[in-house]
Amino acid sequence: MASLPSRSPSSSIPAAIAGATGLAAGGIMLWTLDNLLIAGAFVATALVLAGAMLAWRRIGPSRDSGEATIDWSVAQALAAASPLALAVTDRAGRLICANDRYAQLFGGYHTPPGVVAEGVDTATLSGAARAAWRDGTATAALRQGDAPLAATLTRAGDAMMVWRFEGGQAAAQAADMRAMIAGDPGERLGSVGIMIALLGPDGRIRAANRVLRARAMGSEDAGIEGRDFARFLVTDNRGLVRFEREGMGGDPLRILQIPFADDPAGPMLVAMLDEEEAPAGLLPMASPGASGQARALISLLPVGMALVDRDGRFLHMNEAFVRATGVNAVAPPLYPGDLVVREDKAALADAVRRFAGGAQHSADMAVRLADRPDEPIALSIGGARGLGDAAVLLSLRDTGEEGKLKRQVAQATKMQAVGQLAGGVAHDFNNILTAIIGHCDLMLMRHSPGDSDYDDIQQIRANSNRAAALTRQLLAFSRQQTLRPQVLQLPDVISEVSNLLKRLLGETVQLVVNHGRGLGSVRADPGQLEQVIVNLAVNARDAMVSRSPNGGGTLTIETLSTSAQQVRAMHDDVLPVGDYVTLRVCDTGTGIPADILPKIFEPFFTTKEVGKGTGLGLSTVYGIIKQSGGYIFAESRAGRGSVFTIHLPVHADAPKADVALPRAKPEPTEPAWGSGTILLVEDEDMVRAIAERALTRQGYTVLTAEHGEAALELLADRPHIDLLISDVVMPTMDGPTMVRHVRDAYPTLPILFMSGYAEEQLRRSIDLDQVSFLPKPFSVLQLATAARDALAQS
């Protein structure tokens, strides 16, 4: 603790004045009277008075208490015990006292606010001092170097100011370390060949001992402070570090980094040692022959491999390793931990240290590279024996593509499971809806529009039809829906839906439709294609609304013909070579970001707010197109709109074995009367009862069986049968198997299959002639019409 001495007026000043006055009087008398005796008397009298005044000042009480010397011993003891830097100044800003922590922080007893310290804003400190004299207290947020420093100023009475500084520990430690490096400890380390330097957070040298200055600069007295430490070093292709001034012929260096402060952004102590023995080759081995063979072998392997020495540094890495990690081949990293993210550094370093110490078994671990933190890669670590300095062998395998394939397989498996579940639920649900709709039809035949129950029955029937539509929508995204495909032209479908699109898009979005020439026919469900176009148009409208405040933009729908030659020129691995009719939907919206584009067709994936999207729109589009034998691709650039391209194969004449599916027709309104004998095979009792009553009312003779084996037993007596109506999926024996046995006895018997499963699944199992299909749920009139058409075709 230091204090300035007190500056109270001296007690000898009045006595000196009296003595001086007596001498002056004696001199005047001697010059005037020329009498030495009288002049001596005047001088003696003045001296006596001066002595009396001096004695009175020393033994008498003090009349001015402000002239007394202040005792700072208590304040010094308190300030020395404080961990903070403390100082006291007077009204004029002069330093009265300060503790040792203050001198350590600012490199001496400088007067605040004019402290001379690196990075301290003296202007801010001066403003805080003026505020403290005015308001009684003030604070200031400062920085000393890279560390924060907080100053608190408190006025003590009207004559003194107390300064408290908190923080700056890293700077104080750095000051101590600079003194140690420049002093005797640094010289002692240099005498045994240890070069030591203190680096700031910016990598510049703050202090260095004499031997480091001599090696790096060529002179022991050279000014190295403030220079970039990395510029004094150079790395060869083996990862060995040398001084740039000494060149590649100099001794390699071992660098040890010693962080001595808790602040990760604080200064760092670096020590360097000369290697005891420099490696002679890229990959030191037990013998020169083995060294060359191992280098050649590792370099030729397609798998990324690297060798690490016992100190955990790279000795050699082949080209595959360099490509997989993306390292700089000119200046490769020194340690494996330099390749990975910070979270994986400790685990990787621990594994390398364990195998370098003699661990026998290899280990696999997943790490993330620093330049690709989102794509983990597999790293195999094993001990290397008999390879000279090499102690650890690293084998790198890029699992990015493998992980992508695994995710795709998992997604496909999930979709298959959901599809199977949805198909089974839809089959049972469609049977129930068939019974409900059938009973409603039978009840409506007994009631006229004026009856009180007529409207209630119609409401039940309408709700059942709505439930059937929901079932088809649920099955669409898993490609299990029941389609009613027919041969059609794409421009006709677009024309049918154009009026609806104009109402959906609004007045601010312009709809442009262009059709190409020479378009072939496609085989698809027109209703489902309309749903595809509507879903894409609605998504495009939402994208354009989010981009423009008034929701303006242009939606372009165009059709064109794509030949097999054009497909071949695309070099697309997904799209098979063939002739296609292409539908392209373009918008001028916000576009789709690159990271979201691969996920847009996944079920339940949406970027819309909660309550504004289910994530089934594009997955339904994808399911309809794939189930129709087509392909869909999405292209987009963020901020420049999106383009959806759909390729549907040109329809050729179907082979004879294909299932003859009727065109989609509106529900008949007139009774479909007929005659003949029909064998009805259905495992669901309620569906079988409704179908039997419906066909009987239309004039047919109906024989029923609950499954395929019962039907074959009934036909054993060879009765005359005009038509066979059967469910496809039944216990014991399914419909197609039963029909094959029936055809042995009735080769030309027409067949009408009915099922709630998807047509695509049924087509693979039905390879029979004269087969029609009726999807569930159906009405009484639809069943009667389908039976009449099947009999007419035969």
C-alpha positions in Angstrom: 0.0 0.0 0.0 1.5 3.3 -1.0 0.5 6.8 0.2 1.7 10.3 -0.7 3.3 12.3 2.2 1.2 15.1 3.8 1.8 18.6 2.4 0.8 20.8 5.6 2.6 24.2 6.0 6.0 24.0 7.7 6.4 25.3 11.3 9.8 26.9 10.6 8.5 29.5 8.1 7.6 32.3 10.7 10.9 31.9 12.5 12.8 32.2 9.2 10.9 35.4 8.4 11.8 36.9 11.8 15.5 36.0 11.4 15.6 37.5 7.9 13.9 40.7 9.1 16.6 41.1 11.9 19.5 40.6 9.5 18.0 43.2 7.1 17.5 45.7 10.0 21.1 45.2 11.1 22.4 45.8 7.6 20.5 49.1 7.3 21.8 50.4 10.6 25.4 49.6 9.7 25.1 51.3 6.4 23.3 54.4 7.9 25.3 55.0 11.2 28.4 53.1 10.3 28.3 51.7 13.9 29.0 48.0 14.1 27.8 47.7 17.8 24.3 49.0 17.1 23.9 46.9 14.0 24.9 43.7 15.9 22.3 44.5 18.6 19.5 44.6 16.0 20.7 41.2 14.5 20.8 39.6 18.0 17.4 40.8 18.9 15.9 39.3 15.6 17.6 36.0 16.3 16.2 35.8 19.8 12.7 36.5 18.5 13.0 33.9 15.8 14.1 31.2 18.3 11.3 32.0 20.6 8.7 31.7 17.8 10.2 28.4 16.7 10.1 27.0 20.2 6.5 28.1 20.7 5.5 26.4 17.4 7.0 23.1 18.5 5.7 22.9 22.0 2.4 24.8 21.6 -0.9 23.3 20.5 -1.8 23.4 16.8 -4.4 26.0 15.9 -5.2 24.6 12.4 -6.4 21.0 12.5 -6.3 20.8 8.7 -2.5 21.1 8.8 -2.2 17.9 10.8 -0.7 14.8 8.9 -3.3 12.2 8.1 -2.7 8.7 9.4 -3.4 6.2 6.5 -2.4 3.0 8.3 -5.9 1.7 8.9 -7.0 2.5 5.3 -3.8 0.8 4.0 -4.6 -2.3 5.9 -8.2 -2.5 4.7 -7.3 -1.8 1.1 -4.5 -4.4 1.1 -7.0 -7.1 2.3 -9.4 -6.3 -0.6 -9.3 -8.5 -3.7 -10.3 -5.4 -5.8 -8.0 -2.7 -7.1 -8.5 0.4 -4.9 -7.3 4.0 -5.1 -8.0 7.3 -3.4 -7.6 10.7 -5.1 -8.1 14.3 -4.0 -10.3 17.0 -5.5 -7.5 17.9 -8.0 -7.3 14.3 -9.2 -4.0 13.5 -7.5 -3.4 10.0 -6.2 -3.3 9.9 -2.4 -3.0 6.2 -1.9 -3.6 2.8 -3.7 -3.2 -0.9 -2.9 -0.9 -3.4 -4.5 -3.7 -4.9 -6.6 -4.1 -1.5 -8.3 -0.4 -1.3 -9.1 -0.5 -4.9 -10.4 -3.5 -4.3 -12.6 -2.2 -1.0 -14.2 1.5 -1.6 -14.1 2.3 1.0 -11.4 0.8 3.7 -9.3 -0.6 5.8 -12.1 -3.1 8.5 -11.3 -6.7 7.7 -12.4 -8.4 8.5 -14.7 -5.2 8.9 -16.6 -4.2 5.2 -16.1 -1.7 3.9 -18.7 -3.0 0.4 -19.5 -3.6 -1.6 -22.7 -7.2 -1.2 -24.0 -8.5 1.0 -21.1 -10.7 3.8 -22.3 -9.5 6.8 -20.4 -12.1 9.1 -21.8 -14.9 6.9 -20.4 -13.1 6.9 -17.0 -12.8 10.7 -17.0 -16.5 11.1 -17.7 -17.3 8.7 -14.9 -15.1 10.8 -12.5 -17.0 14.0 -13.4 -20.3 12.2 -12.8 -19.2 10.9 -9.5 -18.1 14.4 -8.2 -21.5 15.6 -9.3 -23.8 12.8 -8.2 -21.8 11.1 -5.5 -21.2 7.8 -7.3 -20.8 6.5 -10.9 -19.8 3.3 -12.8 -17.9 2.7 -16.0 -17.7 -0.5 -18.1 -14.2 -0.8 -19.6 -12.1 -3.4 -21.3 -8.4 -4.1 -20.6 -7.1 -6.0 -23.6 -9.7 -8.7 -24.2 -11.0 -8.9 -20.6 -13.9 -6.8 -19.2 -13.1 -4.3 -16.4 -15.7 -2.6 -14.2 -15.0 0.7 -12.4 -17.0 2.0 -9.5 -16.3 5.6 -8.3 -17.6 6.9 -4.9 -17.2 10.4 -3.5 -16.0 10.5 0.1 -16.9 13.9 1.6 -16.0 16.9 -0.6 -12.3 16.3 -0.9 -11.6 12.7 -1.9 -12.8 10.1 -4.4 -12.6 6.3 -3.9 -11.9 4.2 -7.1 -12.7 0.5 -7.2 -11.8 -1.7 -10.2 -13.2 -5.2 -10.6 -12.1 -7.7 -13.3 -8.9 -7.8 -15.4 -7.7 -11.0 -13.7 -6.4 -12.4 -17.0 -4.6 -9.2 -17.7 -3.0 -9.3 -14.2 -2.0 -12.9 -14.7 -0.6 -12.0 -18.1 1.4 -9.2 -16.5 2.9 -11.6 -14.0 3.6 -14.1 -16.8 5.4 -11.4 -18.9 7.5 -10.6 -15.9 8.4 -14.2 -15.4 9.3 -14.8 -19.0 11.4 -11.7 -19.2 13.0 -12.4 -15.8 15.1 -15.1 -14.3 12.5 -18.0 -14.7 12.5 -17.4 -18.5 16.3 -17.5 -18.6 16.4 -20.7 -16.6 14.0 -22.4 -19.0 16.0 -21.1 -22.0 19.2 -22.6 -20.5 17.7 -26.1 -20.9 16.4 -25.5 -24.4 12.8 -24.6 -23.6 11.5 -21.7 -25.7 8.5 -20.0 -24.1 6.2 -17.2 -25.4 3.0 -15.6 -24.2 0.4 -15.2 -26.9 -2.6 -12.9 -26.9 -6.1 -14.1 -28.1 -5.2 -12.7 -31.6 -2.2 -15.0 -31.8 0.4 -12.2 -31.4 3.4 -12.5 -29.1 3.3 -10.4 -25.9 6.5 -11.7 -24.4 9.2 -14.3 -25.3 12.4 -15.5 -23.6 15.8 -14.9 -25.0 16.3 -18.3 -26.7 13.0 -18.0 -28.6 13.9 -14.6 -29.9 17.3 -15.9 -31.0 15.8 -18.9 -32.9 12.8 -17.0 -34.4 14.4 -13.6 -35.2 18.1 -14.4 -35.4 19.0 -12.0 -32.5 18.5 -12.3 -28.8 17.7 -8.5 -28.6 15.3 -8.4 -31.5 11.8 -6.9 -30.8 9.4 -9.8 -31.2 6.5 -8.4 -29.2 3.4 -7.7 -31.3 4.4 -10.0 -34.1 2.2 -12.9 -35.4 3.4 -16.1 -33.8 2.2 -18.3 -36.7 4.4 -16.4 -39.2 7.5 -17.6 -37.6 6.6 -21.3 -38.2 6.3 -23.5 -41.3 4.9 -27.0 -41.7 6.2 -29.7 -44.1 4.1 -32.4 -45.8 4.7 -34.7 -42.9 3.1 -32.3 -40.4 6.4 -31.4 -38.8 6.8 -27.8 -37.5 10.0 -25.8 -37.9 11.1 -22.2 -37.7 10.6 -20.5 -41.0 14.0 -18.7 -40.7 15.8 -22.1 -40.3 14.0 -23.6 -43.3 13.3 -27.4 -43.8 16.8 -28.2 -42.7 16.1 -27.0 -39.2 15.2 -29.1 -36.2 11.5 -30.0 -35.9 9.7 -28.6 -33.0 7.2 -29.9 -30.5 4.7 -27.3 -29.5 2.9 -27.4 -26.1 -0.1 -25.1 -25.5 -0.7 -24.2 -21.9 -3.9 -22.1 -21.2 -3.2 -20.6 -17.7 -6.5 -18.5 -17.5 -10.1 -19.7 -17.2 -11.2 -17.4 -20.0 -11.0 -19.4 -23.2 -10.5 -16.1 -25.1 -7.6 -15.1 -22.8 -3.8 -15.3 -23.4 -2.0 -18.6 -23.8 1.4 -19.8 -22.8 3.3 -21.7 -25.6 6.4 -23.8 -24.9 8.5 -25.3 -27.7 11.1 -28.0 -27.6 13.4 -29.5 -30.2 12.5 -33.0 -31.2 15.0 -35.5 -30.0 15.0 -37.4 -33.2 13.5 -36.1 -36.5 11.7 -38.8 -38.6 13.7 -39.7 -41.7 10.7 -40.4 -43.9 7.0 -39.8 -44.4 6.2 -43.1 -42.6 9.0 -44.4 -40.3 9.2 -48.2 -40.3 11.3 -50.9 -38.8 13.2 -51.2 -42.1 13.5 -49.0 -45.3 11.9 -51.8 -47.4 8.9 -52.1 -45.1 8.6 -48.3 -45.0 8.3 -48.0 -48.8 5.9 -50.9 -49.1 3.6 -49.7 -46.4 3.5 -46.1 -47.8 2.7 -47.5 -51.3 0.0 -49.8 -49.9 -1.8 -47.2 -47.8 -1.6 -44.7 -50.6 -3.3 -47.1 -53.1 -6.1 -48.2 -50.8 -9.5 -46.6 -51.7 -10.4 -46.4 -48.0 -9.3 -43.3 -46.2 -6.5 -44.2 -43.8 -4.0 -42.3 -41.7 -1.2 -43.2 -39.2 -0.7 -41.5 -35.9 2.3 -41.5 -33.7 2.5 -42.1 -29.9 2.1 -38.4 -29.2 -1.2 -38.3 -31.1 0.1 -36.5 -34.2 -0.4 -37.5 -37.8 2.4 -39.3 -39.6 0.8 -40.1 -42.9 -2.6 -39.9 -44.6 -3.5 -41.2 -48.0 -5.4 -39.3 -50.7 -8.7 -41.0 -49.9 -8.4 -39.7 -46.3 -7.6 -36.2 -47.5 -10.6 -36.2 -49.8 -13.0 -37.6 -47.2 -12.0 -35.1 -44.6 -11.4 -32.1 -46.9 -8.1 -31.1 -45.2 -5.6 -28.8 -46.8 -2.9 -31.1 -48.3 -0.3 -28.3 -48.2 -0.8 -27.5 -44.5 -2.5 -30.6 -43.0 -3.6 -30.6 -39.4 -1.3 -31.9 -36.7 -3.7 -33.9 -34.6 -6.9 -35.9 -35.4 -8.8 -33.7 -33.0 -8.3 -30.8 -35.4 -10.6 -32.5 -37.9 -13.7 -32.8 -35.8 -16.1 -30.5 -34.0 -15.4 -29.4 -30.5 -17.9 -31.9 -29.0 -16.0 -34.9 -30.4 -12.5 -33.7 -29.7 -12.2 -35.2 -26.2 -13.6 -38.6 -27.2 -11.4 -38.9 -30.2 -8.3 -37.8 -28.3 -9.0 -40.3 -25.5 -9.4 -43.1 -28.0 -6.2 -42.3 -29.8 -4.4 -42.1 -26.4 -5.8 -45.4 -25.3 -4.6 -47.3 -28.5 -1.3 -45.5 -28.5 -0.8 -46.9 -25.0 -1.2 -50.5 -26.2 -4.9 -51.3 -26.4 -5.3 -54.4 -28.5 -8.9 -54.4 -29.9 -10.1 -51.9 -32.5 -13.0 -49.6 -32.0 -15.5 -47.8 -34.2 -16.9 -44.4 -33.4 -19.0 -41.8 -35.2 -17.5 -38.3 -35.5 -18.5 -35.1 -37.2 -16.1 -33.2 -39.2 -15.6 -29.5 -38.4 -16.5 -28.4 -42.0 -19.5 -30.8 -42.2 -21.0 -30.9 -38.7 -24.4 -32.3 -39.9 -23.0 -35.5 -41.6 -21.5 -38.0 -39.2 -18.8 -40.4 -40.5 -17.6 -43.7 -39.2 -14.0 -43.8 -37.9 -12.2 -47.0 -37.0 -9.3 -46.8 -34.6 -6.8 -49.6 -34.0 -3.3 -50.1 -32.6 -0.4 -50.3 -35.1 2.5 -52.6 -34.3 5.8 -53.0 -36.1 5.4 -49.8 -38.1 8.2 -47.7 -36.5 6.8 -44.6 -34.9 3.3 -45.3 -36.0 1.2 -46.3 -33.0 -2.4 -45.9 -34.2 -4.2 -46.6 -37.4 -7.2 -44.6 -38.4 -9.7 -45.8 -41.0 -12.3 -43.4 -42.2 -15.5 -44.3 -44.0 -17.9 -41.6 -45.2 -21.4 -42.8 -44.1 -23.3 -39.8 -45.4 -24.7 -41.7 -48.4 -25.2 -44.8 -46.3 -27.1 -42.9 -43.7 -29.3 -41.3 -46.4 -30.1 -44.7 -47.8 -30.9 -46.0 -44.4 -33.3 -43.1 -43.8 -34.9 -43.8 -47.2 -35.4 -47.5 -46.4 -36.8 -46.6 -43.0 -39.2 -44.2 -44.6 -40.2 -46.7 -47.2 -40.8 -49.4 -44.5 -42.9 -47.0 -42.5 -44.9 -46.1 -45.6 -45.4 -49.8 -46.3 -46.6 -50.5 -42.8 -49.0 -47.5 -42.8 -50.2 -48.6 -46.3 -50.9 -52.1 -45.1 -52.7 -50.9 -42.0 -54.7 -48.3 -44.1 -55.6 -51.0 -46.7 -56.9 -53.4 -44.1 -58.9 -50.7 -42.3 -60.3 -49.5 -45.6 -61.4 -53.0 -46.6 -63.4 -53.4 -43.4 -64.6 -49.8 -43.5 -65.8 -50.1 -47.1 -67.8 -53.3 -46.3 -69.6 -51.4 -43.5 -70.2 -48.5 -45.8 -71.5 -50.8 -48.5 -74.1 -52.2 -46.1 -75.1 -48.8 -44.9 -75.5 -47.4 -48.4 -77.3 -50.6 -49.6 -79.9 -50.4 -46.8 -80.5 -46.8 -47.5 -81.1 -47.5 -51.1 -83.6 -50.3 -50.2 -85.4 -48.0 -47.8 -85.6 -45.2 -50.4 -87.4 -47.6 -52.7 -90.2 -47.8 -50.1 -90.4 -44.1 -49.5 -91.3 -41.3 -51.8 -89.8 -37.8 -51.6 -92.8 -36.5 -49.7 -92.4 -38.9 -46.8 -91.1 -37.7 -43.4 -88.4 -40.4 -43.4 -87.2 -39.7 -46.9 -84.9 -36.8 -46.0 -83.4 -38.6 -43.0 -82.5 -41.6 -45.2 -81.0 -39.3 -47.8 -78.9 -37.6 -45.1 -77.6 -41.0 -43.9 -76.7 -41.9 -47.5 -74.9 -38.6 -48.1 -72.8 -38.9 -45.0 -71.9 -42.5 -45.9 -70.7 -41.3 -49.3 -68.6 -38.6 -47.5 -67.1 -41.3 -45.4 -66.2 -43.2 -48.5 -64.4 -40.2 -49.9 -62.4 -39.8 -46.7 -61.3 -43.4 -47.0 -60.1 -42.8 -50.5 -58.1 -39.7 -49.4 -56.6 -41.6 -46.5 -55.4 -44.4 -48.9 -54.1 -41.9 -51.5 -50.8 -41.0 -49.8 -49.9 -44.7 -49.2 -50.7 -45.6 -52.8 -53.5 -48.0 -51.7 -56.5 -46.2 -53.0 -59.0 -47.6 -55.4 -58.6 -45.9 -58.7 -61.0 -45.9 -61.7 -58.5 -45.4 -64.5 -59.6 -44.7 -68.1 -57.9 -43.6 -71.3 -58.0 -39.8 -71.5 -56.2 -36.7 -72.8 -54.5 -34.4 -70.3 -55.8 -31.2 -71.9 -59.4 -32.4 -71.4 -58.8 -32.9 -67.6 -57.2 -29.4 -67.3 -60.1 -27.8 -69.2 -62.6 -29.5 -66.7 -60.8 -28.1 -63.7 -59.8 -24.6 -65.1 -63.0 -22.9 -63.8 -62.4 -24.3 -60.3 -58.8 -23.2 -60.4 -59.8 -19.6 -61.3 -62.0 -19.4 -58.2 -59.3 -21.0 -56.0 -56.5 -18.7 -57.1 -58.4 -15.5 -56.8 -58.2 -12.3 -58.9 -54.6 -11.4 -58.1 -53.1 -14.7 -59.5 -53.0 -15.1 -63.3 -53.6 -18.5 -64.7 -51.8 -19.3 -67.9 -52.5 -22.7 -69.7 -50.4 -23.9 -72.7 -50.9 -27.2 -74.5 -48.3 -28.8 -76.7 -49.0 -30.7 -79.9 -49.0 -34.4 -80.7 -49.9 -35.4 -77.1 -50.6 -39.1 -76.6 -53.3 -40.6 -74.4 -52.7 -41.6 -70.8 -54.5 -44.1 -68.6 -55.4 -42.6 -65.3 -58.3 -41.7 -63.0 -59.6 -38.3 -64.2 -60.9 -37.4 -60.7 -57.6 -38.1 -59.1 -55.7 -36.2 -61.7 -57.9 -33.2 -61.0 -57.0 -33.6 -57.3 -53.3 -33.5 -58.3 -53.7 -30.3 -60.3 -55.8 -28.6 -57.5 -53.3 -29.5 -54.8 -50.4 -28.2 -56.7 -52.3 -25.0 -57.6 -53.3 -24.3 -54.0 -49.7 -24.8 -52.8 -48.5 -22.4 -55.5 -51.1 -19.8 -54.5 -50.0 -20.0 -50.9 -46.4 -19.5 -51.9 -47.2 -16.5 -54.0 -49.4 -15.0 -51.3 -46.5 -15.3 -48.8 -44.1 -13.6 -51.2 -46.3 -10.6 -52.3 -48.5 -8.6 -50.0 -51.3 -8.5 -52.5 -50.9 -12.2 -53.4 -50.1 -11.5 -57.0 -48.2 -13.9 -59.3 -48.6 -16.2 -62.3 -49.4 -19.9 -62.3 -48.5 -21.6 -65.5 -49.9 -25.1 -66.4 -48.5 -26.6 -69.6 -48.6 -30.0 -71.3 -46.0 -31.3 -73.8 -44.9 -34.5 -75.4 -41.6 -36.1 -74.2 -40.2 -38.7 -76.5 -37.9 -41.6 -75.6 -35.0 -39.9 -77.3 -35.5 -36.8 -75.1 -35.7 -39.0 -72.0 -32.4 -40.7 -73.0 -30.8 -37.3 -73.4 -31.8 -36.3 -69.8 -29.5 -39.1 -68.4 -31.9 -39.4 -65.5 -31.4 -42.5 -63.3 -35.0 -42.5 -62.1 -37.1 -41.9 -65.2 -37.1 -45.0 -67.5 -36.7 -44.5 -71.2 -40.0 -44.3 -72.9 -42.6 -41.9 -74.4 -44.4 -39.7 -71.9 -47.0 -37.0 -71.7 -45.6 -34.3 -69.5 -47.5 -31.9 -67.2 -45.6 -29.0 -65.8 -46.9 -26.6 -63.1 -44.9 -23.5 -62.5 -45.4 -20.6 -60.1 -43.6 -17.3 -59.2 -43.8 -17.8 -55.4 -41.1 -17.9 -52.7 -39.7 -21.2 -53.8 -38.6 -24.2 -51.7 -35.3 -24.1 -49.7 -32.8 -26.7 -50.7 -32.9 -28.4 -47.3 -36.7 -28.8 -47.4 -37.0 -29.9 -51.0 -36.1 -33.6 -50.4 -38.8 -33.9 -47.7 -41.8 -32.3 -49.4 -43.4 -35.7 -50.5 -43.1 -37.2 -47.1 -46.5 -37.8 -45.3 -47.4 -35.3 -42.6 -44.5 -33.0 -43.5 -45.5 -29.4 -43.8 -43.9 -26.0 -43.4 -47.2 -24.2 -42.7 -48.4 -23.0 -39.4 -50.3 -25.3 -37.0 -53.9 -25.6 -38.2 -53.2 -24.5 -41.7 -51.7 -27.7 -43.2 -51.8 -31.5 -42.6 -48.8 -32.5 -44.7 -50.9 -34.8 -46.9 -51.3 -32.6 -50.0 -48.0 -33.4 -51.8 -47.8 -36.9 -50.4 -51.3 -37.5 -51.9 -50.1 -36.1 -55.2 -47.1 -38.4 -55.1 -49.2 -41.4 -54.3 -51.7 -40.8 -57.2 -48.9 -40.2 -59.7 -46.9 -43.3 -58.7 -50.1 -45.5 -58.6 -50.9 -44.3 -62.1 -47.4 -45.4 -63.3 -46.0 -41.9 -63.6 -43.1 -39.9 -62.1 -43.1 -36.5 -60.4 -40.1 -34.2 -59.9 -39.8 -30.9 -58.0 -37.3 -28.1 -58.8 -37.0 -24.9 -57.0 -34.8 -22.0 -56.1 -35.5 -20.0 -53.0 -37.1 -16.8 -53.9 -37.6 -17.7 -57.6 -40.6 -20.0 -57.6 -41.1 -23.7 -58.0 -41.6 -26.1 -60.9 -43.4 -29.5 -60.6 -42.9 -31.8 -63.5 -45.1 -34.9 -64.0 -44.4 -37.6 -66.6 -47.3 -40.0 -67.4 -46.5 -42.9 -69.8 -48.3 -42.8 -73.1 -51.0 -45.5 -73.1 -50.6 -48.4 -75.4 -53.3 -51.1 -76.2 -53.6 -53.2 -73.1 -52.9 -57.0 -73.4 -55.8 -59.4 -73.3 -55.0 -60.6 -69.8 -55.4 -57.1 -68.4 -58.3 -56.5 -66.1 -61.1 -54.8 -68.1 -62.1 -51.9 -65.9 -65.2 -49.9 -66.8 -65.0 -46.2 -67.4 -66.1 -44.0 -64.6 -69.7 -43.2 -65.0 -72.1 -41.2 -62.9 -74.4 -43.1 -60.6 -77.3 -44.5 -62.6 -80.8 -43.1 -61.8 -82.9 -45.6 -63.7 -83.5 -49.3 -62.6 -81.1 -51.8 -64.3 -83.6 -54.7 -64.8 -82.3 -58.0 -66.0 -82.7 -61.8 -65.9 -80.5 -64.8 -65.4 -78.9 -66.7 -62.6 -76.1 -65.1 -60.6 -73.7 -66.8 -58.1 -72.8 -64.3 -55.3 -69.8 -65.1 -53.2 -69.1 -62.7 -50.3 -67.7 -63.5 -46.8 -69.3 -60.5 -45.1 -72.9 -61.4 -44.2 -74.2 -57.9 -44.3 -72.7 -57.2 -47.7 -73.9 -60.5 -49.1 -77.5 -59.9 -47.8 -77.7 -56.4 -49.3 -76.3 -57.6 -52.7 -78.7 -60.6 -52.7 -81.8 -58.4 -52.0 -80.7 -55.8 -54.6 -80.1 -58.3 -57.4 -83.3 -60.2 -56.6 -85.3 -56.9 -56.8 -83.9 -56.3 -60.2 -85.2 -59.6 -61.5 -82.2 -62.0 -61.1 -82.1 -65.4 -59.6 -79.4 -65.3 -56.9 -77.3 -68.2 -55.4 -75.1 -67.2 -52.5 -72.0 -68.7 -50.9 -69.9 -67.3 -47.9 -66.5 -68.2 -49.3 -64.7 -69.9 -52.3 -64.9 -73.5 -51.1 -68.7 -73.2 -50.4 -69.1 -71.8 -54.0 -67.2 -74.8 -55.5 -69.4 -77.2 -53.5 -72.5 -75.4 -54.8 -71.3 -75.7 -58.4 -70.5 -79.4 -58.0 -74.0 -80.2 -59.4 -73.2 -78.0 -62.4 -76.2 -75.7 -62.3 -76.7 -73.2 -65.0 -74.8 -69.9 -64.1 -74.9 -66.7 -66.2 -72.7 -64.5 -64.0 -70.3 -64.9 -61.0 -70.0 -62.0 -58.6 -67.3 -62.5 -56.0 -65.3 -60.6 -53.4 -61.5 -60.7 -54.0 -60.1 -61.2 -50.5 -61.8 -63.9 -48.5 -60.8 -66.5 -45.9 -60.0 -70.1 -46.8 -59.9 -69.4 -50.6 -59.7 -66.0 -52.3 -61.7 -64.9 -55.2 -59.1 -65.3 -58.1 -58.2 -68.9 -56.9 -61.9 -69.8 -56.8 -62.5 -68.3 -60.3 -59.7 -70.4 -61.8 -61.4 -73.6 -60.6 -64.8 -72.4 -61.8 -63.4 -71.6 -65.3 -62.5 -75.3 -65.7 -66.3 -76.1 -65.8 -67.5 -72.7 -67.2 -64.8 -71.4 -69.6 -66.8 -68.4 -70.8 -68.5 -67.5 -67.6 -68.3 -63.7 -67.0 -66.8 -62.6 -63.7 -67.5 -59.4 -61.7 -65.1 -58.8 -58.8 -65.9 -56.4 -56.0 -63.4 -55.3 -53.4 -62.4 -52.5 -51.1 -58.7 -53.0 -51.8 -56.7 -51.0 -54.4 -56.9 -51.9 -58.1 -53.1 -51.9 -58.4 -52.8 -54.8 -55.9 -55.7 -56.7 -57.5 -54.3 -56.4 -61.0 -51.2 -58.3 -60.1 -53.3 -61.3 -58.8 -56.0 -61.3 -61.5 -54.9 -62.6 -64.9 -58.2 -63.9 -66.2 -60.3 -63.0 -69.3 -63.8 -61.4 -69.2 -63.2 -59.9 -65.7 -64.9 -56.7 -64.6 -64.3 -54.8 -61.3 -66.6 -52.9 -59.0 -65.0 -51.0 -56.1 -66.6 -50.8 -52.7 -68.6 -49.1 -51.4 -71.3 -49.2 -54.0 -75.0 -48.5 -54.2 -77.8 -50.9 -55.1 -78.1 -49.3 -58.6 -74.4 -49.4 -59.2 -74.3 -53.1 -58.4 -77.3 -53.8 -60.7 -75.8 -51.7 -63.5 -72.4 -53.5 -63.2 -74.1 -56.9 -63.3 -76.1 -55.9 -66.4 -73.0 -54.6 -68.2 -71.0 -57.7 -67.4 -73.8 -59.9 -68.8 -74.0 -57.7 -71.9 -70.2 -57.9 -72.6 -70.4 -61.7 -72.4 
